[in-house]
Amino acid sequence: MPRMVIVGTGRLAQALAAWAPRAGYTLAAIVSRDARRARALARRLHAGRGLALGQPLPQAELYWLAVPDDALARTARRLASAPADWRGRVALHSSGLRDRGVLAPLAARGAATGSLHPLMSFAAGVAVEPRGILFGFEGAAGARRRAKAMVVRWGGEWLELPAAAKPAYHLAATLASPGLVALLAAAQWAGGRRLPARSRKKLWRGLQRLMAQTAQNLARPGARPAGAWTGPLARGDRQTLRRHLQTARELGLADFYRAQARLARRLLPSQGQAKR
Ligand SMILES: NC(=O)c1ccc[n+]([C@@H]2O[C@H](COP(=O)([O-])OP(=O)(O)OC[C@H]3O[C@@H](n4cnc5c(N)ncnc54)[C@H](OP(=O)(O)O)[C@@H]3O)[C@@H](O)[C@H]2O)c1
């Protein structure tokens, strides 16, 4: 059975550790800056060993760096500085923005490097299944072979990502997921300003339901943003829009509201504009 080593103990690392056996991998080790954390996670996820970053790594076919994007270069340098033969091994990271270049120290030691980005949100404490997830790959041929075999076993979708496409691809991912979370946080804050505490909880549940239905409208097979587009801008309700802008000004959200409206006008149809 091929062996996998995961570096990092965070949100993605935990998902990968759960998914590894389903791609036919034995989890040889989990590596952390904190040996105790690595050992605890290794016990919980039935990994071979929990190791501190800097300890000698076990032999494995695949090393997956699941650390923050900004820590990738330093982590790769650190792994490459240990006396080990990296020839024939694959090293992957999962940054949606960075390409394989950030793993250059490992490539220089003979590893086939690449980036495999699951277009998914891994929040703490929420288990996510790999089936149906789009995986964006960029990297060397040896890394592609191993990555593709895994994605197929998981039932994921494969996307070839040229390195030059990654920044815009990742901006899109960030708009669609963390951007949505930030938007809901803003909606919760703005809508609750003049409500008593118990009504704010109700408002939040209402916003959750609204957001869930909107997501469902967008997720229907064949759906496009234009088909799910509702509200005063879509209808062309100018007086409502003026009141919104006034309220947004009072709440310090005017720039945000205007920017969003400008984008929507550019990208989405306005029935109201067409009719009036
Ligand atoms: N979460 C997502 O939704 C998601 C989705 C797609 C792709 N990704 C990608 O997955 C990677 C990891 O993201 P994540 O969300 O899993 O992050 P995370 O939850 O913050 O976990 C990152 C882990 O890396 C280790 N780490 C933190 N700072 C480090 C440093 N300076 N040097 C070395 N190790 C460090 C930490 O483990 P120890 O403290 O135990 O060392 C931490 O648990 C990123 O490249 C991200 O772009 C994440």
The ligand as an SDF file (V2000), in Angstrom:
LIG
                    3D

 48 52  0  0  0  0  0  0  0  0999 V2000
   -9.4700   25.2930    4.9950 N   0  0  0  0  0  0  0  0  0  0  0  0
   -9.9020   25.3430    3.7440 C   0  0  0  0  0  0  0  0  0  0  0  0
  -11.1100   25.5200    3.5080 O   0  0  0  0  0  0  0  0  0  0  0  0
   -8.9480   25.1280    2.5810 C   0  0  0  0  0  0  0  0  0  0  0  0
   -9.5160   24.8180    1.3280 C   0  0  0  0  0  0  0  0  0  0  0  0
   -8.6540   24.5890    0.2560 C   0  0  0  0  0  0  0  0  0  0  0  0
   -7.2890   24.7120    0.4150 C   0  0  0  0  0  0  0  0  0  0  0  0
   -6.7740   25.0400    1.6440 N   0  0  0  0  0  0  0  0  0  0  0  0
   -5.3100   25.1450    1.7540 C   0  0  0  0  0  0  0  0  0  0  0  0
   -4.8430   24.2270    2.7190 O   0  0  0  0  0  0  0  0  0  0  0  0
   -3.6840   24.7460    3.3530 C   0  0  0  0  0  0  0  0  0  0  0  0
   -3.8960   24.6910    4.8530 C   0  0  0  0  0  0  0  0  0  0  0  0
   -5.0260   25.4860    5.1800 O   0  0  0  0  0  0  0  0  0  0  0  0
   -5.9090   25.1850    6.4910 P   0  0  0  0  0  0  0  0  0  0  0  0
   -7.1750   25.9270    6.3030 O   0  0  0  0  0  0  0  0  0  0  0  0
   -5.9360   23.7400    6.7780 O   0  0  0  0  0  0  0  0  0  0  0  0
   -5.0520   25.9600    7.5770 O   0  0  0  0  0  0  0  0  0  0  0  0
   -5.1010   25.7970    9.1630 P   0  0  0  0  0  0  0  0  0  0  0  0
   -6.3820   25.1690    9.5780 O   0  0  0  0  0  0  0  0  0  0  0  0
   -4.7110   27.1010    9.7180 O   0  0  0  0  0  0  0  0  0  0  0  0
   -3.9640   24.7310    9.4400 O   0  0  0  0  0  0  0  0  0  0  0  0
   -2.6430   24.9300    9.0300 C   0  0  0  0  0  0  0  0  0  0  0  0
   -1.7400   24.0710    9.8730 C   0  0  0  0  0  0  0  0  0  0  0  0
   -0.3930   24.3260    9.4670 O   0  0  0  0  0  0  0  0  0  0  0  0
    0.4550   24.4160   10.6030 C   0  0  0  0  0  0  0  0  0  0  0  0
    1.1010   25.7410   10.5740 N   0  0  0  0  0  0  0  0  0  0  0  0
    0.5620   26.9470   10.8820 C   0  0  0  0  0  0  0  0  0  0  0  0
    1.4680   27.9280   10.7560 N   0  0  0  0  0  0  0  0  0  0  0  0
    2.6020   27.3110   10.3360 C   0  0  0  0  0  0  0  0  0  0  0  0
    3.9060   27.7900   10.0450 C   0  0  0  0  0  0  0  0  0  0  0  0
    4.2070   29.0940   10.1390 N   0  0  0  0  0  0  0  0  0  0  0  0
    4.8400   26.8930    9.6660 N   0  0  0  0  0  0  0  0  0  0  0  0
    4.5490   25.5710    9.5760 C   0  0  0  0  0  0  0  0  0  0  0  0
    3.3260   25.0620    9.8630 N   0  0  0  0  0  0  0  0  0  0  0  0
    2.3790   25.9240   10.2210 C   0  0  0  0  0  0  0  0  0  0  0  0
   -0.4140   24.2880   11.8430 C   0  0  0  0  0  0  0  0  0  0  0  0
   -0.2170   22.9980   12.3800 O   0  0  0  0  0  0  0  0  0  0  0  0
    0.7940   22.8250   13.6100 P   0  0  0  0  0  0  0  0  0  0  0  0
    0.5630   24.0180   14.5010 O   0  0  0  0  0  0  0  0  0  0  0  0
    0.3590   21.5430   14.2180 O   0  0  0  0  0  0  0  0  0  0  0  0
    2.1640   22.7810   13.0320 O   0  0  0  0  0  0  0  0  0  0  0  0
   -1.8360   24.4270   11.3610 C   0  0  0  0  0  0  0  0  0  0  0  0
   -2.7210   23.5700   12.0120 O   0  0  0  0  0  0  0  0  0  0  0  0
   -3.4700   26.1560    2.7970 C   0  0  0  0  0  0  0  0  0  0  0  0
   -2.5310   26.1140    1.7620 O   0  0  0  0  0  0  0  0  0  0  0  0
   -4.8480   26.5190    2.2480 C   0  0  0  0  0  0  0  0  0  0  0  0
   -4.7730   27.4430    1.1750 O   0  0  0  0  0  0  0  0  0  0  0  0
   -7.5690   25.2330    2.7260 C   0  0  0  0  0  0  0  0  0  0  0  0
  1  2  1  0
  2  3  2  0
  2  4  1  0
  4  5  1  0
  4 48  2  0
  5  6  2  0
  6  7  1  0
  7  8  2  0
  8  9  1  0
  8 48  1  0
  9 10  1  0
  9 46  1  0
 10 11  1  0
 11 12  1  0
 11 44  1  0
 12 13  1  0
 13 14  1  0
 14 15  2  0
 14 16  1  0
 14 17  1  0
 17 18  1  0
 18 19  2  0
 18 20  1  0
 18 21  1  0
 21 22  1  0
 22 23  1  0
 23 24  1  0
 23 42  1  0
 24 25  1  0
 25 26  1  0
 25 36  1  0
 26 27  1  0
 26 35  1  0
 27 28  2  0
 28 29  1  0
 29 30  1  0
 29 35  2  0
 30 31  1  0
 30 32  2  0
 32 33  1  0
 33 34  2  0
 34 35  1  0
 36 37  1  0
 36 42  1  0
 37 38  1  0
 38 39  2  0
 38 40  1  0
 38 41  1  0
 42 43  1  0
 44 45  1  0
 44 46  1  0
 46 47  1  0
M  CHG  2   8   1  16  -1
M  END
$$$$
